[in-house]
Amino acid sequence: MEKDIQKLVEILSLLRADSISHQTNPDFLMDKYADLIFLGDKYNVIYSHELFITINNYFHMNISNDSLQEIIPAACNLLNMDCTPLKMLKDLNNPTPFCYQITLW
């Protein structure tokens, strides 16, 4: 699991750097990371359910969605990124979040 956290930290760091560098050109971000939508005024917010697809397709990291959701808080904490757990309305009693909203910077 530690190896996966380290790899996720590297990926999130790259996404942060690209988001900062291209905040005025969101088309670059959307073209480069086709499965990942950058949101917010500064194009610095992503969602982990889309990140999962990008991690597997673009970064070729073989990880399950459940495993990814487990390590996101630890990786975000290491990078001082805000990570907000989100739940489905139909599943509010489930203690496990559906996904995370990640603010890259």
N, CA, C and O atoms as CSV, one atom per row, in Angstrom:
chain,resi,resn,atom,element,x,y,z
A,1,MET,N,N,0.823,-1.197,0.000
A,1,MET,CA,C,0.000,0.000,0.000
A,1,MET,C,C,0.865,1.259,0.000
A,1,MET,O,O,0.508,2.257,-0.625
A,2,GLU,N,N,1.990,1.215,0.693
A,2,GLU,CA,C,2.895,2.374,0.745
A,2,GLU,C,C,3.401,2.746,-0.652
A,2,GLU,O,O,3.540,3.925,-0.977
A,3,LYS,N,N,3.673,1.735,-1.465
A,3,LYS,CA,C,4.135,1.970,-2.836
A,3,LYS,C,C,3.032,2.676,-3.649
A,3,LYS,O,O,3.316,3.575,-4.441
A,4,ASP,N,N,1.793,2.264,-3.445
A,4,ASP,CA,C,0.671,2.892,-4.152
A,4,ASP,C,C,0.474,4.335,-3.701
A,4,ASP,O,O,0.168,5.206,-4.515
A,5,ILE,N,N,0.646,4.585,-2.420
A,5,ILE,CA,C,0.518,5.956,-1.913
A,5,ILE,C,C,1.595,6.839,-2.535
A,5,ILE,O,O,1.314,7.964,-2.951
A,6,GLN,N,N,2.829,6.331,-2.599
A,6,GLN,CA,C,3.919,7.108,-3.185
A,6,GLN,C,C,3.661,7.405,-4.655
A,6,GLN,O,O,3.908,8.518,-5.117
A,7,LYS,N,N,3.169,6.424,-5.386
A,7,LYS,CA,C,2.855,6.630,-6.808
A,7,LYS,C,C,1.732,7.656,-6.957
A,7,LYS,O,O,1.786,8.511,-7.841
A,8,LEU,N,N,0.713,7.573,-6.095
A,8,LEU,CA,C,-0.385,8.535,-6.146
A,8,LEU,C,C,0.107,9.937,-5.809
A,8,LEU,O,O,-0.350,10.908,-6.413
A,9,VAL,N,N,1.012,10.059,-4.873
A,9,VAL,CA,C,1.602,11.366,-4.544
A,9,VAL,C,C,2.303,11.942,-5.778
A,9,VAL,O,O,2.176,13.134,-6.060
A,10,GLU,N,N,3.037,11.113,-6.510
A,10,GLU,CA,C,3.707,11.571,-7.729
A,10,GLU,C,C,2.691,12.032,-8.773
A,10,GLU,O,O,2.887,13.062,-9.418
A,11,ILE,N,N,1.621,11.282,-8.937
A,11,ILE,CA,C,0.589,11.629,-9.917
A,11,ILE,C,C,-0.109,12.922,-9.528
A,11,ILE,O,O,-0.286,13.807,-10.365
A,12,LEU,N,N,-0.504,13.040,-8.271
A,12,LEU,CA,C,-1.177,14.258,-7.820
A,12,LEU,C,C,-0.252,15.473,-7.910
A,12,LEU,O,O,-0.706,16.577,-8.214
A,13,SER,N,N,1.011,15.279,-7.655
A,13,SER,CA,C,1.983,16.376,-7.795
A,13,SER,C,C,2.071,16.847,-9.243
A,13,SER,O,O,2.124,18.048,-9.506
A,14,LEU,N,N,2.088,15.907,-10.173
A,14,LEU,CA,C,2.108,16.261,-11.588
A,14,LEU,C,C,0.826,16.978,-12.000
A,14,LEU,O,O,0.872,17.974,-12.723
A,15,LEU,N,N,-0.306,16.477,-11.545
A,15,LEU,CA,C,-1.584,17.124,-11.857
A,15,LEU,C,C,-1.629,18.536,-11.282
A,15,LEU,O,O,-2.137,19.457,-11.923
A,16,ARG,N,N,-1.101,18.703,-10.083
A,16,ARG,CA,C,-1.043,20.032,-9.469
A,16,ARG,C,C,-0.181,20.975,-10.315
A,16,ARG,O,O,-0.590,22.097,-10.612
A,17,ALA,N,N,0.996,20.521,-10.695
A,17,ALA,CA,C,1.907,21.356,-11.490
A,17,ALA,C,C,1.275,21.728,-12.826
A,17,ALA,O,O,1.367,22.879,-13.253
A,18,ASP,N,N,0.636,20.767,-13.490
A,18,ASP,CA,C,-0.015,21.068,-14.764
A,18,ASP,C,C,-1.190,22.020,-14.569
A,18,ASP,O,O,-1.411,22.906,-15.394
A,19,SER,N,N,-1.929,21.849,-13.507
A,19,SER,CA,C,-3.066,22.728,-13.230
A,19,SER,C,C,-2.605,24.158,-12.981
A,19,SER,O,O,-3.223,25.107,-13.463
A,20,ILE,N,N,-1.528,24.309,-12.236
A,20,ILE,CA,C,-0.980,25.650,-11.976
A,20,ILE,C,C,-0.461,26.264,-13.273
A,20,ILE,O,O,-0.729,27.431,-13.561
A,21,SER,N,N,0.274,25.488,-14.048
A,21,SER,CA,C,0.881,25.996,-15.281
A,21,SER,C,C,-0.138,26.345,-16.360
A,21,SER,O,O,0.105,27.222,-17.190
A,22,HIS,N,N,-1.269,25.662,-16.348
A,22,HIS,CA,C,-2.231,25.819,-17.439
A,22,HIS,C,C,-3.605,26.271,-16.948
A,22,HIS,O,O,-4.624,25.957,-17.562
A,23,GLN,N,N,-3.628,27.008,-15.842
A,23,GLN,CA,C,-4.911,27.426,-15.288
A,23,GLN,C,C,-5.677,28.371,-16.204
A,23,GLN,O,O,-6.894,28.505,-16.073
A,24,THR,N,N,-4.986,29.023,-17.125
A,24,THR,CA,C,-5.681,29.896,-18.074
A,24,THR,C,C,-5.967,29.173,-19.389
A,24,THR,O,O,-6.567,29.746,-20.298
A,25,ASN,N,N,-5.538,27.914,-19.487
A,25,ASN,CA,C,-5.757,27.130,-20.700
A,25,ASN,C,C,-6.291,25.746,-20.328
A,25,ASN,O,O,-5.570,24.755,-20.444
A,26,PRO,N,N,-7.546,25.671,-19.882
A,26,PRO,CA,C,-8.081,24.382,-19.454
A,26,PRO,C,C,-8.168,23.361,-20.585
A,26,PRO,O,O,-8.219,22.158,-20.329
A,27,ASP,N,N,-8.185,23.829,-21.834
A,27,ASP,CA,C,-8.223,22.888,-22.955
A,27,ASP,C,C,-6.995,21.987,-22.965
A,27,ASP,O,O,-7.090,20.808,-23.305
A,28,PHE,N,N,-5.841,22.539,-22.595
A,28,PHE,CA,C,-4.619,21.735,-22.519
A,28,PHE,C,C,-4.816,20.596,-21.521
A,28,PHE,O,O,-4.489,19.443,-21.804
A,29,LEU,N,N,-5.353,20.935,-20.353
A,29,LEU,CA,C,-5.559,19.938,-19.310
A,29,LEU,C,C,-6.539,18.861,-19.757
A,29,LEU,O,O,-6.303,17.671,-19.553
A,30,MET,N,N,-7.634,19.287,-20.365
A,30,MET,CA,C,-8.659,18.343,-20.793
A,30,MET,C,C,-8.144,17.454,-21.932
A,30,MET,O,O,-8.499,16.279,-22.016
A,31,ASP,N,N,-7.309,18.019,-22.802
A,31,ASP,CA,C,-6.747,17.219,-23.894
A,31,ASP,C,C,-5.713,16.217,-23.374
A,31,ASP,O,O,-5.693,15.059,-23.792
A,32,LYS,N,N,-4.864,16.671,-22.468
A,32,LYS,CA,C,-3.807,15.800,-21.950
A,32,LYS,C,C,-4.380,14.667,-21.108
A,32,LYS,O,O,-3.983,13.511,-21.260
A,33,TYR,N,N,-5.301,14.993,-20.230
A,33,TYR,CA,C,-5.907,14.004,-19.336
A,33,TYR,C,C,-7.365,13.826,-19.751
A,33,TYR,O,O,-8.270,14.326,-19.083
A,34,ALA,N,N,-7.586,13.122,-20.843
A,34,ALA,CA,C,-8.898,13.054,-21.491
A,34,ALA,C,C,-10.026,12.600,-20.567
A,34,ALA,O,O,-11.169,13.017,-20.755
A,35,ASP,N,N,-9.744,11.778,-19.601
A,35,ASP,CA,C,-10.791,11.242,-18.725
A,35,ASP,C,C,-10.974,12.045,-17.447
A,35,ASP,O,O,-11.785,11.670,-16.600
A,36,LEU,N,N,-10.251,13.126,-17.291
A,36,LEU,CA,C,-10.265,13.892,-16.049
A,36,LEU,C,C,-10.740,15.314,-16.318
A,36,LEU,O,O,-10.202,16.008,-17.181
A,37,ILE,N,N,-11.744,15.734,-15.578
A,37,ILE,CA,C,-12.274,17.082,-15.729
A,37,ILE,C,C,-11.701,17.953,-14.618
A,37,ILE,O,O,-11.771,17.597,-13.441
A,38,PHE,N,N,-11.142,19.083,-14.992
A,38,PHE,CA,C,-10.616,20.054,-14.039
A,38,PHE,C,C,-11.684,21.131,-13.865
A,38,PHE,O,O,-12.130,21.741,-14.837
A,39,LEU,N,N,-12.082,21.353,-12.632
A,39,LEU,CA,C,-13.165,22.291,-12.327
A,39,LEU,C,C,-12.674,23.400,-11.417
A,39,LEU,O,O,-11.522,23.405,-10.982
A,40,GLY,N,N,-13.560,24.335,-11.138
A,40,GLY,CA,C,-13.241,25.446,-10.249
A,40,GLY,C,C,-12.771,26.652,-11.034
A,40,GLY,O,O,-12.438,26.553,-12.215
A,41,ASP,N,N,-12.749,27.779,-10.368
A,41,ASP,CA,C,-12.322,29.027,-11.014
A,41,ASP,C,C,-10.902,28.945,-11.554
A,41,ASP,O,O,-10.572,29.585,-12.552
A,42,LYS,N,N,-10.063,28.155,-10.892
A,42,LYS,CA,C,-8.660,28.051,-11.283
A,42,LYS,C,C,-8.346,26.706,-11.947
A,42,LYS,O,O,-7.183,26.393,-12.200
A,43,TYR,N,N,-9.379,25.918,-12.227
A,43,TYR,CA,C,-9.205,24.585,-12.799
A,43,TYR,C,C,-8.263,23.746,-11.942
A,43,TYR,O,O,-7.334,23.107,-12.438
A,44,ASN,N,N,-8.533,23.770,-10.643
A,44,ASN,CA,C,-7.676,23.066,-9.691
A,44,ASN,C,C,-8.436,22.044,-8.846
A,44,ASN,O,O,-7.921,21.577,-7.829
A,45,VAL,N,N,-9.649,21.697,-9.257
A,45,VAL,CA,C,-10.460,20.734,-8.515
A,45,VAL,C,C,-10.736,19.535,-9.416
A,45,VAL,O,O,-11.137,19.686,-10.571
A,46,ILE,N,N,-10.515,18.340,-8.866
A,46,ILE,CA,C,-10.802,17.099,-9.589
A,46,ILE,C,C,-11.592,16.172,-8.671
A,46,ILE,O,O,-11.677,16.399,-7.464
A,47,TYR,N,N,-12.161,15.137,-9.253
A,47,TYR,CA,C,-12.909,14.141,-8.486
A,47,TYR,C,C,-12.260,12.777,-8.649
A,47,TYR,O,O,-11.819,12.402,-9.735
A,48,SER,N,N,-12.213,12.048,-7.548
A,48,SER,CA,C,-11.455,10.798,-7.545
A,48,SER,C,C,-12.050,9.713,-8.427
A,48,SER,O,O,-11.307,8.851,-8.895
A,49,HIS,N,N,-13.356,9.714,-8.676
A,49,HIS,CA,C,-13.907,8.675,-9.551
A,49,HIS,C,C,-13.437,8.871,-10.992
A,49,HIS,O,O,-13.337,7.899,-11.741
A,50,GLU,N,N,-13.147,10.111,-11.392
A,50,GLU,CA,C,-12.541,10.355,-12.701
A,50,GLU,C,C,-11.031,10.120,-12.646
A,50,GLU,O,O,-10.432,9.633,-13.605
A,51,LEU,N,N,-10.431,10.470,-11.522
A,51,LEU,CA,C,-8.999,10.234,-11.338
A,51,LEU,C,C,-8.670,8.753,-11.489
A,51,LEU,O,O,-7.625,8.400,-12.034
A,52,PHE,N,N,-9.543,7.905,-11.017
A,52,PHE,CA,C,-9.344,6.460,-11.126
A,52,PHE,C,C,-9.147,6.045,-12.584
A,52,PHE,O,O,-8.251,5.261,-12.899
A,53,ILE,N,N,-9.984,6.572,-13.463
A,53,ILE,CA,C,-9.888,6.240,-14.888
A,53,ILE,C,C,-8.567,6.750,-15.464
A,53,ILE,O,O,-7.893,6.040,-16.210
A,54,THR,N,N,-8.204,7.978,-15.114
A,54,THR,CA,C,-6.964,8.566,-15.607
A,54,THR,C,C,-5.744,7.808,-15.095
A,54,THR,O,O,-4.784,7.590,-15.834
A,55,ILE,N,N,-5.790,7.416,-13.847
A,55,ILE,CA,C,-4.667,6.669,-13.268
A,55,ILE,C,C,-4.441,5.360,-14.024
A,55,ILE,O,O,-3.302,4.975,-14.289
A,56,ASN,N,N,-5.517,4.695,-14.361
A,56,ASN,CA,C,-5.376,3.426,-15.073
A,56,ASN,C,C,-5.048,3.618,-16.545
A,56,ASN,O,O,-4.201,2.900,-17.078
A,57,ASN,N,N,-5.693,4.564,-17.216
A,57,ASN,CA,C,-5.508,4.729,-18.665
A,57,ASN,C,C,-4.282,5.552,-19.041
A,57,ASN,O,O,-3.561,5.203,-19.976
A,58,TYR,N,N,-4.042,6.638,-18.319
A,58,TYR,CA,C,-2.946,7.548,-18.690
A,58,TYR,C,C,-1.642,7.183,-17.979
A,58,TYR,O,O,-0.579,7.136,-18.599
A,59,PHE,N,N,-1.735,6.927,-16.684
A,59,PHE,CA,C,-0.531,6.657,-15.896
A,59,PHE,C,C,-0.219,5.160,-15.790
A,59,PHE,O,O,0.835,4.785,-15.277
A,60,HIS,N,N,-1.113,4.316,-16.263
A,60,HIS,CA,C,-0.926,2.864,-16.287
A,60,HIS,C,C,-0.603,2.296,-14.904
A,60,HIS,O,O,0.213,1.386,-14.761
A,61,MET,N,N,-1.257,2.850,-13.908
A,61,MET,CA,C,-1.131,2.329,-12.540
A,61,MET,C,C,-2.288,1.359,-12.336
A,61,MET,O,O,-3.453,1.744,-12.441
A,62,ASN,N,N,-1.973,0.126,-12.048
A,62,ASN,CA,C,-2.997,-0.895,-11.875
A,62,ASN,C,C,-3.463,-0.900,-10.417
A,62,ASN,O,O,-2.801,-1.453,-9.540
A,63,ILE,N,N,-4.617,-0.271,-10.181
A,63,ILE,CA,C,-5.163,-0.190,-8.830
A,63,ILE,C,C,-6.682,-0.242,-8.936
A,63,ILE,O,O,-7.259,0.303,-9.878
A,64,SER,N,N,-7.320,-0.882,-7.992
A,64,SER,CA,C,-8.782,-0.921,-7.989
A,64,SER,C,C,-9.327,0.406,-7.478
A,64,SER,O,O,-8.639,1.141,-6.769
A,65,ASN,N,N,-10.555,0.702,-7.839
A,65,ASN,CA,C,-11.183,1.937,-7.374
A,65,ASN,C,C,-11.297,1.945,-5.851
A,65,ASN,O,O,-11.069,2.977,-5.219
A,66,ASP,N,N,-11.644,0.816,-5.265
A,66,ASP,CA,C,-11.749,0.737,-3.802
A,66,ASP,C,C,-10.403,1.020,-3.134
A,66,ASP,O,O,-10.340,1.747,-2.143
A,67,SER,N,N,-9.338,0.451,-3.674
A,67,SER,CA,C,-8.005,0.695,-3.112
A,67,SER,C,C,-7.598,2.148,-3.269
A,67,SER,O,O,-7.006,2.736,-2.364
A,68,LEU,N,N,-7.914,2.724,-4.419
A,68,LEU,CA,C,-7.598,4.136,-4.646
A,68,LEU,C,C,-8.323,5.012,-3.632
A,68,LEU,O,O,-7.720,5.907,-3.040
A,69,GLN,N,N,-9.603,4.760,-3.433
A,69,GLN,CA,C,-10.380,5.572,-2.500
A,69,GLN,C,C,-9.812,5.479,-1.074
A,69,GLN,O,O,-9.891,6.438,-0.306
A,70,GLU,N,N,-9.248,4.331,-0.733
A,70,GLU,CA,C,-8.655,4.146,0.598
A,70,GLU,C,C,-7.392,4.976,0.793
A,70,GLU,O,O,-7.141,5.460,1.897
A,71,ILE,N,N,-6.593,5.150,-0.259
A,71,ILE,CA,C,-5.302,5.827,-0.093
A,71,ILE,C,C,-5.337,7.318,-0.420
A,71,ILE,O,O,-4.386,8.039,-0.117
A,72,ILE,N,N,-6.404,7.780,-1.025
A,72,ILE,CA,C,-6.478,9.203,-1.389
A,72,ILE,C,C,-6.279,10.122,-0.188
A,72,ILE,O,O,-5.492,11.064,-0.286
A,73,PRO,N,N,-6.954,9.896,0.944
A,73,PRO,CA,C,-6.730,10.818,2.078
A,73,PRO,C,C,-5.274,10.888,2.524
A,73,PRO,O,O,-4.782,11.968,2.851
A,74,ALA,N,N,-4.581,9.757,2.542
A,74,ALA,CA,C,-3.178,9.747,2.973
A,74,ALA,C,C,-2.299,10.516,1.986
A,74,ALA,O,O,-1.447,11.303,2.397
A,75,ALA,N,N,-2.504,10.292,0.689
A,75,ALA,CA,C,-1.702,10.989,-0.324
A,75,ALA,C,C,-1.976,12.489,-0.289
A,75,ALA,O,O,-1.045,13.292,-0.360
A,76,CYS,N,N,-3.235,12.865,-0.181
A,76,CYS,CA,C,-3.581,14.290,-0.132
A,76,CYS,C,C,-3.007,14.945,1.119
A,76,CYS,O,O,-2.554,16.089,1.073
A,77,ASN,N,N,-3.023,14.236,2.213
A,77,ASN,CA,C,-2.463,14.759,3.456
A,77,ASN,C,C,-0.968,15.027,3.306
A,77,ASN,O,O,-0.472,16.046,3.787
A,78,LEU,N,N,-0.252,14.131,2.651
A,78,LEU,CA,C,1.185,14.322,2.430
A,78,LEU,C,C,1.472,15.555,1.578
A,78,LEU,O,O,2.520,16.186,1.722
A,79,LEU,N,N,0.534,15.897,0.688
A,79,LEU,CA,C,0.713,17.031,-0.208
A,79,LEU,C,C,0.001,18.301,0.263
A,79,LEU,O,O,0.017,19.320,-0.427
A,80,ASN,N,N,-0.619,18.231,1.433
A,80,ASN,CA,C,-1.417,19.347,1.952
A,80,ASN,C,C,-2.500,19.780,0.972
A,80,ASN,O,O,-2.751,20.973,0.798
A,81,MET,N,N,-3.131,18.814,0.341
A,81,MET,CA,C,-4.252,19.065,-0.564
A,81,MET,C,C,-5.559,18.830,0.191
A,81,MET,O,O,-5.671,17.897,0.986
A,82,ASP,N,N,-6.532,19.679,-0.066
A,82,ASP,CA,C,-7.855,19.459,0.503
A,82,ASP,C,C,-8.489,18.268,-0.195
A,82,ASP,O,O,-8.432,18.130,-1.417
A,83,CYS,N,N,-9.094,17.415,0.617
A,83,CYS,CA,C,-9.704,16.186,0.125
A,83,CYS,C,C,-11.037,16.031,0.858
A,83,CYS,O,O,-11.054,15.706,2.045
A,84,THR,N,N,-12.140,16.259,0.169
A,84,THR,CA,C,-13.454,16.226,0.789
A,84,THR,C,C,-14.194,14.955,0.381
A,84,THR,O,O,-14.416,14.728,-0.808
A,85,PRO,N,N,-14.580,14.119,1.351
A,85,PRO,CA,C,-15.336,12.914,1.000
A,85,PRO,C,C,-16.752,13.271,0.560
A,85,PRO,O,O,-17.399,14.140,1.146
A,86,LEU,N,N,-17.218,12.591,-0.473
A,86,LEU,CA,C,-18.560,12.812,-1.001
A,86,LEU,C,C,-19.332,11.497,-0.997
A,86,LEU,O,O,-18.768,10.430,-1.239
A,87,LYS,N,N,-20.624,11.593,-0.719
A,87,LYS,CA,C,-21.476,10.407,-0.682
A,87,LYS,C,C,-22.625,10.567,-1.657
A,87,LYS,O,O,-23.020,11.682,-1.999
A,88,MET,N,N,-23.147,9.451,-2.093
A,88,MET,CA,C,-24.340,9.448,-2.931
A,88,MET,C,C,-25.546,9.712,-2.024
A,88,MET,O,O,-25.596,9.217,-0.898
A,89,LEU,N,N,-26.496,10.475,-2.502
A,89,LEU,CA,C,-27.685,10.771,-1.714
A,89,LEU,C,C,-28.419,9.505,-1.297
A,89,LEU,O,O,-28.952,9.425,-0.191
A,90,LYS,N,N,-28.443,8.541,-2.162
A,90,LYS,CA,C,-29.141,7.293,-1.854
A,90,LYS,C,C,-28.369,6.414,-0.877
A,90,LYS,O,O,-28.882,5.387,-0.433
A,91,ASP,N,N,-27.150,6.802,-0.539
A,91,ASP,CA,C,-26.282,5.958,0.281
A,91,ASP,C,C,-25.621,6.765,1.405
A,91,ASP,O,O,-24.450,6.548,1.714
A,92,LEU,N,N,-26.351,7.676,2.006
A,92,LEU,CA,C,-25.773,8.558,3.024
A,92,LEU,C,C,-25.328,7.833,4.286
A,92,LEU,O,O,-24.443,8.317,4.991
A,93,ASN,N,N,-25.916,6.692,4.582
A,93,ASN,CA,C,-25.551,5.959,5.794
A,93,ASN,C,C,-24.298,5.109,5.644
A,93,ASN,O,O,-23.777,4.577,6.624
A,94,ASN,N,N,-23.821,4.987,4.422
A,94,ASN,CA,C,-22.605,4.208,4.185
A,94,ASN,C,C,-21.412,5.017,4.693
A,94,ASN,O,O,-21.236,6.165,4.284
A,95,PRO,N,N,-20.588,4.443,5.575
A,95,PRO,CA,C,-19.440,5.187,6.105
A,95,PRO,C,C,-18.327,5.418,5.072
A,95,PRO,O,O,-17.458,6.267,5.269
A,96,THR,N,N,-18.361,4.661,3.980
A,96,THR,CA,C,-17.344,4.800,2.952
A,96,THR,C,C,-17.802,5.821,1.916
A,96,THR,O,O,-18.893,5.686,1.361
A,97,PRO,N,N,-16.996,6.828,1.649
A,97,PRO,CA,C,-17.374,7.819,0.632
A,97,PRO,C,C,-17.462,7.200,-0.760
A,97,PRO,O,O,-16.779,6.222,-1.065
A,98,PHE,N,N,-18.306,7.782,-1.588
A,98,PHE,CA,C,-18.398,7.375,-2.993
A,98,PHE,C,C,-17.131,7.803,-3.731
A,98,PHE,O,O,-16.564,7.044,-4.518
A,99,CYS,N,N,-16.702,9.034,-3.460
A,99,CYS,CA,C,-15.498,9.567,-4.075
A,99,CYS,C,C,-15.022,10.763,-3.257
A,99,CYS,O,O,-15.621,11.107,-2.238
A,100,TYR,N,N,-13.945,11.388,-3.709
A,100,TYR,CA,C,-13.395,12.564,-3.044
A,100,TYR,C,C,-13.307,13.712,-4.022
A,100,TYR,O,O,-13.008,13.526,-5.202
A,101,GLN,N,N,-13.570,14.895,-3.514
A,101,GLN,CA,C,-13.271,16.121,-4.255
A,101,GLN,C,C,-11.893,16.547,-3.804
A,101,GLN,O,O,-11.663,16.774,-2.616
A,102,ILE,N,N,-10.982,16.655,-4.742
A,102,ILE,CA,C,-9.582,16.978,-4.428
A,102,ILE,C,C,-9.266,18.363,-4.989
A,102,ILE,O,O,-9.420,18.617,-6.183
A,103,THR,N,N,-8.825,19.245,-4.108
A,103,THR,CA,C,-8.371,20.559,-4.532
A,103,THR,C,C,-6.854,20.485,-4.620
A,103,THR,O,O,-6.166,20.355,-3.608
A,104,LEU,N,N,-6.344,20.570,-5.839
A,104,LEU,CA,C,-4.923,20.351,-6.084
A,104,LEU,C,C,-4.036,21.450,-5.484
A,104,LEU,O,O,-2.914,21.178,-5.056
A,105,TRP,N,N,-4.538,22.684,-5.454
A,105,TRP,CA,C,-3.782,23.805,-4.895
A,105,TRP,C,C,-4.726,24.916,-4.562
A,105,TRP,O,O,-4.300,25.963,-4.076
